[in-house]
Structure formats: C-alpha cells, structure tokens
Amino acid sequence: MYPFLFHSVFARMDPERAHGLAFAAIRGAAAAPGVRSAVRLTAAPRHPELRVRALGIDFPGPFGLAAGFDKNAVGVDGLTMLGFDFVEVGTVTARPQAGNEPTRLFRLIPDRALVNRMGFNNDGSAAVGARLARRRYGRRTPYRPNAVVGVNIGKNKDVPESGEIRDYVTATERLAGHADYLVVNVSSPNTPGLRDLQAVGRLRPLLEAVRAAADSVAGDAARPGAPARVPLLVKIAPDLADEDVDAVADLALDLGLDGIIATNTTVARDGLATAAARVASIGPGGLSGAPLRGRSLDVLRRLYARVGAPGDNGVVLVGAGGIETAEHAWERVLAGATLVQGYSGFVYDGPLWPRRIHRGLAELLAASPYATLADAVGADARKAAP
C-alpha cells in the first residue's frame, strides 16, 4: 500500500510539503487514544530479545530515528507509536532559525536517496526545551510511555567563530536537562564553517565546554528529576579523511566522550543512478540514503578498531547512513554499532519500516551464534583480529 501511495501521491509533491503532511498524520494518529493504541499494536510489536542497554539507558531495541525528521520535538509520541526505539530530535540551535530558502529538500528516487540543505530550521532551544520539559515531566499514561529522546544541537549560522562555543553552550543549558542523551552536530554541510569544527584543535574545547555545561545542568538541584549525567555524543561526517576519523576517535577516548554517531550526510555525488543533469540542477546539500551506506560502514569499522567495545572504554558507536533493511542494521551491529539510526528509509518505506527492521533483526539474531544483541556488537571485527 505505501509504495503505491508514495509513487502516486508523495513523489508528485514538493518533498518538504509531503513531509509536513505525513508528519501531521502521524501526530494526529498519536493524539487519538484508540487510533494510537491500534497503530502501536500493529506497527510496534516488541521483541524483548532486542533490548539494549547503552549510554546508561535501557532501550527497548537498537533502532532509532535519526535527527532531522522531528526538528522541534513535536512528534515523539507518534514516532515511538510506529516502533522507533528512540527518537533524536533536532538539530536545535540556541536561537530560532528559519533555515535556507526553499526549495531545500530533494528526492533522488532511482538512488533511494535525499538531498537536503535545510539549514537547521527550528524553533530554537528555549521553545524546544520547554516542549521537552512538558513532555518529560507531564503525566504518563499507558498510551504515552516514557520514550528515549536524544537531542541534537548545532550552531546558528550567523554566529562568528569567536561565538561558536557560547552558542552550543546556550543550547546545552536549555536542553540537557530534558534529554536522555545529547549530540553535538559538527558535521552538517548546510551551515557555513560548521564542518571545520571537526578539526580536533577546535573540537576539543567545544566538547569540553558542552560537557561542563551539561554537567552543571544535571547537577542543578532546582531541576528535580533531571538526569544525574547526560551522555554526550558527537556526530561526524562520512567525508572525513581516515586520519581525521582516527583523531576524533582518539579525542573521544581522551575526553571520556560517551559516543560517536557515524555518520551524517555526505557532499559526495559519486556513483549515483540519478541522471547527472538532475543531480547538478539540485545543487549543494547533504546526500543521505542508500549511496551513503558503504562509506558510513567503513567509518564505523575504523572507529571500532580505534575505540574497541563499549565495555572496554564506554564509547558507544551509533551506526547511521544508508540503513534500509534489517540486514543493513545487522551489518552495522557486527561492525561495532550498539545502536543504529535511519531516516531516508522511512521516507521510501513508510510507517511499517520500523516493524520490518525489528522483525528481521530478531530473525537474524535467532539464526546467529550470539545469545544477545550485545554479544553481536563488533563480532566481525573480533573475528578479523589476529
């Protein structure tokens, strides 16, 4: 049903408008208790064998929705209703930001890919923080369980280099107390100069400042119920050179970072099935989806070889980029990912996509020699070790 709907309706719309309509439908279903319950039973059956403990958090499974879909934390209940084990909201900036001028989201259907240059359009950290606070500390119901919510933060595009750290700290102070984990995004290609922050010399003071700000929020007695310590991750680009990937891994170990997300979108356009003229007409932006799979997997493997298993040093690896099937997710687990994320596959495969991923992962785990999903993390790397 969804493939027909996608090709006959959504594919004929502007992608950003289609996203808005689909997301509104998800939120509408989640707002109706009877509909929400029926959808959850259909779309999100639980597989207890896929439960994961990571970042000090008990996840119902390893598969989450990557940042970018729910930029403003307005649809967490609807997205978990569909079966996502965690939702990463954002990217959120210190101040509200309109983002780049439309048109800014494009489909490359022959490649099952997207190109975006959204430019961190969001309501700002004060508004998103207030929304998350209402959700976290509001009344729980059987239809509104306490979902795992990560918050992805970035910088406002008009902030000069001298103010970048302060910008991230402001967002952290407003959001860390309401997040299950926090992600520093230094890898979007759509904010001028942002990727320069991946250079270790600039990344170290940024992460140190964000860590200190998050700790001050968590330790604030005026915030009852705030987490004792908010896990901090960094999200990196697939376009980093191998030696720069190694440098980020070493920095994570040195700082005691909680995790690394590998990877964000790419600026590369190699090997696409979409006509070259069409690709050129779209212009700049971050490419996500199937073409990203190979490089994202390579980066993940390199990180795991550098940081080892989470039990060794506490650095949790999150695999993202080109994950469309349970086999792709399983491949990331075997390569070293404790958690995995997707986004573009949701656009192309629809609301039952999380269900298919979970069912397939459960089958792959059952057919494997591993008793738990945690046992499978990094198994391929361990086999290859001398």
C-alpha positions in Angstrom: 0.0 0.0 0.0 2.7 2.6 1.0 4.8 2.1 -2.2 1.7 2.9 -4.3 0.9 5.9 -2.1 4.5 7.2 -2.3 4.8 6.9 -6.1 1.3 8.1 -6.9 0.9 10.9 -4.3 4.0 11.9 -2.3 6.5 11.6 -5.1 4.4 14.2 -7.1 4.6 16.7 -4.2 7.3 19.0 -3.1 9.3 16.8 -0.6 9.1 19.3 2.3 5.3 19.6 1.8 4.9 15.8 1.7 7.0 15.5 4.9 4.7 18.0 6.6 1.6 16.2 5.6 2.9 12.8 6.6 4.2 14.0 9.9 0.9 15.7 10.7 -0.9 12.4 10.0 1.4 10.6 12.4 0.9 13.3 15.1 -2.9 13.1 14.5 -3.0 9.4 15.0 -0.9 9.7 18.2 -3.4 12.2 19.6 -6.3 9.9 19.3 -6.0 7.2 22.1 -8.0 4.5 20.3 -6.1 5.0 17.0 -2.8 5.3 18.8 -3.3 2.0 20.6 -4.3 0.2 17.4 -1.4 1.6 15.4 1.1 0.7 18.2 -0.2 -2.9 18.3 0.2 -3.2 14.6 3.3 -1.3 13.9 5.3 -1.7 17.0 5.2 -5.3 18.4 8.1 -5.7 20.9 10.9 -8.2 20.6 12.4 -8.5 24.1 15.5 -10.2 22.8 16.4 -6.9 21.0 16.6 -4.9 24.2 19.8 -2.9 24.6 21.4 -1.1 27.5 23.7 1.7 26.3 24.7 5.1 27.5 23.3 4.1 30.9 19.8 3.8 29.3 17.6 0.8 28.8 16.4 0.9 25.1 13.5 -1.3 24.0 15.6 -2.1 20.9 18.5 -0.7 18.9 16.7 1.1 16.1 16.0 4.8 16.3 15.0 7.7 14.1 17.9 10.0 13.2 17.8 13.7 13.7 16.2 15.8 11.0 12.8 14.3 10.9 11.4 15.8 14.1 13.4 19.0 14.3 11.3 20.6 17.1 10.2 17.7 19.3 6.6 17.9 18.3 6.0 14.3 17.3 7.9 11.9 19.7 4.8 10.0 20.8 3.7 9.5 17.2 7.1 8.2 16.1 7.5 5.8 19.0 4.0 4.7 18.3 5.3 3.5 14.9 8.0 1.4 16.7 11.2 3.6 16.8 13.1 2.6 19.9 14.4 6.1 20.4 13.9 9.4 18.6 16.7 12.0 18.1 15.1 15.4 17.8 16.8 18.5 16.2 19.1 19.8 15.0 18.2 22.5 17.6 20.1 25.8 17.7 20.4 28.3 20.5 18.1 30.8 18.8 15.2 30.1 16.4 16.3 29.9 12.8 14.3 29.9 9.6 16.9 27.8 7.7 17.7 28.2 4.0 15.3 29.4 1.4 13.0 26.7 -0.2 13.3 24.6 -2.3 15.7 22.8 0.0 14.8 19.1 0.1 15.0 16.9 -2.9 14.5 13.2 -3.7 16.8 11.1 -5.9 14.3 8.2 -6.3 16.5 6.0 -8.5 19.1 6.0 -5.7 16.6 5.9 -2.8 18.3 9.0 -1.6 17.6 12.5 -0.4 19.5 15.8 -0.7 18.8 18.4 1.8 20.1 21.9 2.5 17.5 22.7 5.2 20.0 24.8 7.2 18.9 23.9 10.7 15.4 25.3 10.5 14.0 25.0 14.0 12.1 26.8 16.8 15.2 27.4 18.9 16.5 25.9 22.2 14.1 27.8 24.5 11.0 26.6 22.8 12.2 23.1 22.2 13.4 22.9 25.8 10.1 24.0 27.1 8.3 21.4 24.9 10.6 18.6 26.1 10.1 19.7 29.7 6.4 19.4 29.4 6.7 16.0 27.9 9.3 14.6 30.3 7.6 15.8 33.5 4.0 15.7 32.4 1.5 12.9 33.2 2.3 9.4 32.0 -0.4 7.3 30.5 -0.4 3.8 29.0 -0.6 5.5 25.6 2.3 7.8 26.3 5.2 5.8 27.6 8.5 7.4 28.6 10.3 7.2 25.2 14.0 7.6 24.9 14.7 11.1 23.4 18.1 12.3 22.2 18.6 16.0 21.4 20.9 17.0 18.6 22.4 20.5 18.8 24.1 22.8 16.3 25.1 26.4 15.9 23.2 29.3 14.5 24.5 30.2 11.0 25.1 33.9 11.8 27.4 33.2 14.8 31.0 34.1 14.2 33.9 31.8 15.1 34.5 33.6 18.3 31.0 32.9 19.5 30.6 29.3 18.4 31.3 27.7 21.8 29.0 30.1 23.6 26.3 29.3 21.1 26.5 25.5 21.7 26.7 26.1 25.5 23.5 28.2 25.4 21.6 25.3 23.6 23.1 22.8 26.1 22.0 24.8 29.1 18.4 24.9 27.8 18.2 21.3 26.6 20.5 19.0 28.5 18.1 18.7 31.5 15.4 17.3 29.2 17.4 14.9 27.1 18.2 11.3 27.6 21.4 12.0 25.6 22.9 15.0 23.8 24.6 15.1 20.4 27.0 17.8 19.2 26.4 18.2 15.5 29.6 19.4 13.8 29.0 17.6 10.5 26.1 19.1 8.6 27.3 20.6 5.3 24.5 23.2 5.3 25.8 25.7 7.8 28.9 27.6 6.6 32.0 26.7 8.6 30.3 24.0 10.7 32.4 21.1 9.4 35.5 23.0 10.3 34.7 22.3 13.9 35.5 18.6 13.3 39.2 19.5 13.4 40.4 18.2 16.7 42.0 21.5 17.7 38.6 23.2 17.6 36.5 20.2 18.6 38.3 19.6 21.9 37.4 23.0 23.5 33.9 22.8 22.1 33.2 19.3 23.6 34.8 20.3 26.9 32.6 23.3 27.2 29.4 21.4 26.3 30.3 18.7 28.7 30.8 21.2 31.5 27.5 22.9 30.7 25.6 19.7 30.6 27.1 18.6 34.0 26.1 21.9 35.5 22.6 21.5 34.4 22.4 17.9 35.6 23.7 18.9 39.0 21.2 21.7 39.4 19.1 21.0 42.4 16.5 23.4 41.1 15.7 20.9 38.3 14.1 18.0 40.1 14.0 14.8 38.0 16.9 16.0 35.8 19.3 13.2 34.9 22.4 12.9 37.1 24.6 12.9 34.0 23.6 13.4 30.4 25.5 11.2 27.9 27.3 13.3 25.3 28.0 12.1 21.7 29.4 13.8 18.6 28.2 13.2 15.1 30.8 13.2 12.3 30.7 13.4 8.5 31.5 10.5 6.2 33.7 12.8 4.2 36.4 13.0 6.9 39.8 11.6 5.8 40.7 8.3 7.6 43.3 10.0 9.7 40.8 12.6 10.9 38.3 9.8 11.8 41.2 8.3 13.9 41.8 11.7 15.5 38.2 12.1 16.5 38.2 8.6 18.0 41.3 9.3 20.0 39.8 12.6 21.2 36.6 10.7 22.3 38.7 8.4 24.3 40.8 11.2 25.8 37.7 13.2 26.9 35.7 10.2 28.1 33.0 11.0 25.5 30.0 8.7 25.7 29.6 8.0 22.0 30.1 8.8 18.3 27.5 8.8 15.6 28.8 7.6 12.2 27.7 9.3 10.0 25.9 12.4 8.9 25.2 13.2 5.2 27.8 13.4 2.5 28.7 16.2 0.0 29.9 13.5 -2.4 27.9 12.6 -5.5 29.8 9.6 -6.8 28.2 6.6 -8.5 24.6 7.8 -8.5 21.9 6.3 -10.7 20.0 9.6 -11.0 20.8 11.5 -14.2 23.8 13.7 -13.8 21.9 16.7 -15.1 19.2 16.2 -12.4 21.9 16.0 -9.7 23.6 19.1 -11.0 20.3 21.0 -11.1 19.7 20.3 -7.4 22.9 21.9 -6.3 24.6 21.7 -2.9 23.4 19.9 0.1 23.8 16.8 2.2 23.1 13.4 0.5 21.5 10.7 2.6 20.2 7.3 1.9 21.4 4.2 0.1 24.5 5.7 -1.6 25.9 6.6 1.8 26.0 3.0 3.0 29.4 1.9 2.0 31.4 4.9 3.4 29.4 5.1 6.6 30.1 1.4 7.2 33.8 2.0 6.6 33.9 4.9 9.1 32.1 2.8 11.7 34.6 -0.1 11.2 37.5 2.3 11.6 36.1 3.8 14.7 35.5 0.4 16.3 39.1 -0.6 15.5 40.2 2.5 17.3 37.9 2.7 20.4 37.0 -1.0 20.9 33.9 -2.4 22.5 31.8 -0.1 24.7 32.6 -2.3 27.8 36.3 -1.5 27.3 36.1 2.3 27.4 32.5 3.4 27.5 32.4 4.9 23.9 29.2 3.7 22.3 29.1 3.7 18.5 25.9 4.6 16.7 25.6 3.5 13.1 23.7 5.7 10.6 23.7 6.3 6.9 22.1 4.2 4.2 20.4 1.7 6.6 17.3 0.4 4.8 16.9 -3.2 5.8 17.3 -5.4 8.8 20.4 -6.9 7.1 21.9 -3.4 6.9 21.3 -2.8 10.6 22.7 -6.2 11.5 25.8 -5.4 9.4 26.3 -2.3 11.5 25.9 -4.2 14.7 28.5 -6.8 13.6 30.8 -3.9 12.6 30.6 -2.3 16.1 27.4 -0.3 16.4 25.5 -0.8 19.7 22.6 1.4 18.3 21.6 2.2 14.7 19.6 5.0 13.2 17.7 5.7 10.0 15.8 8.5 8.2 15.7 8.2 4.4 14.4 4.6 4.5 11.4 6.0 6.5 10.6 8.2 3.5 10.8 5.4 1.0 9.4 2.5 3.0 6.7 4.2 5.1 5.2 3.7 8.6 5.8 -0.1 8.8 9.5 0.3 8.2 10.5 0.0 11.9 8.4 -3.1 12.3 10.2 -4.8 9.3 13.6 -3.8 10.8 12.7 -5.2 14.2 11.3 -8.5 12.9 14.3 -9.0 10.6 16.8 -8.2 13.3 15.1 -10.7 15.7 15.3 -13.4 13.0 18.9 -12.6 12.3 19.8 -12.7 16.0 18.0 -16.0 16.4 19.9 -17.6 13.5 23.2 -16.3 14.8 25.6 -17.8 17.3 25.0 -14.9 19.7 22.8 -15.1 22.7 22.1 -11.4 22.8 22.4 -8.4 20.6 25.2 -7.1 22.8 27.2 -10.2 22.1 27.0 -9.5 18.4 28.3 -5.9 18.6 31.7 -5.8 16.8 31.7 -9.6 16.2 33.1 -9.2 12.7 35.9 -7.1 13.9 36.8 -9.6 16.6 36.8 -12.4 14.1 39.2 -10.4 11.9 41.6 -9.6 14.7 44.9 -11.6 14.7 
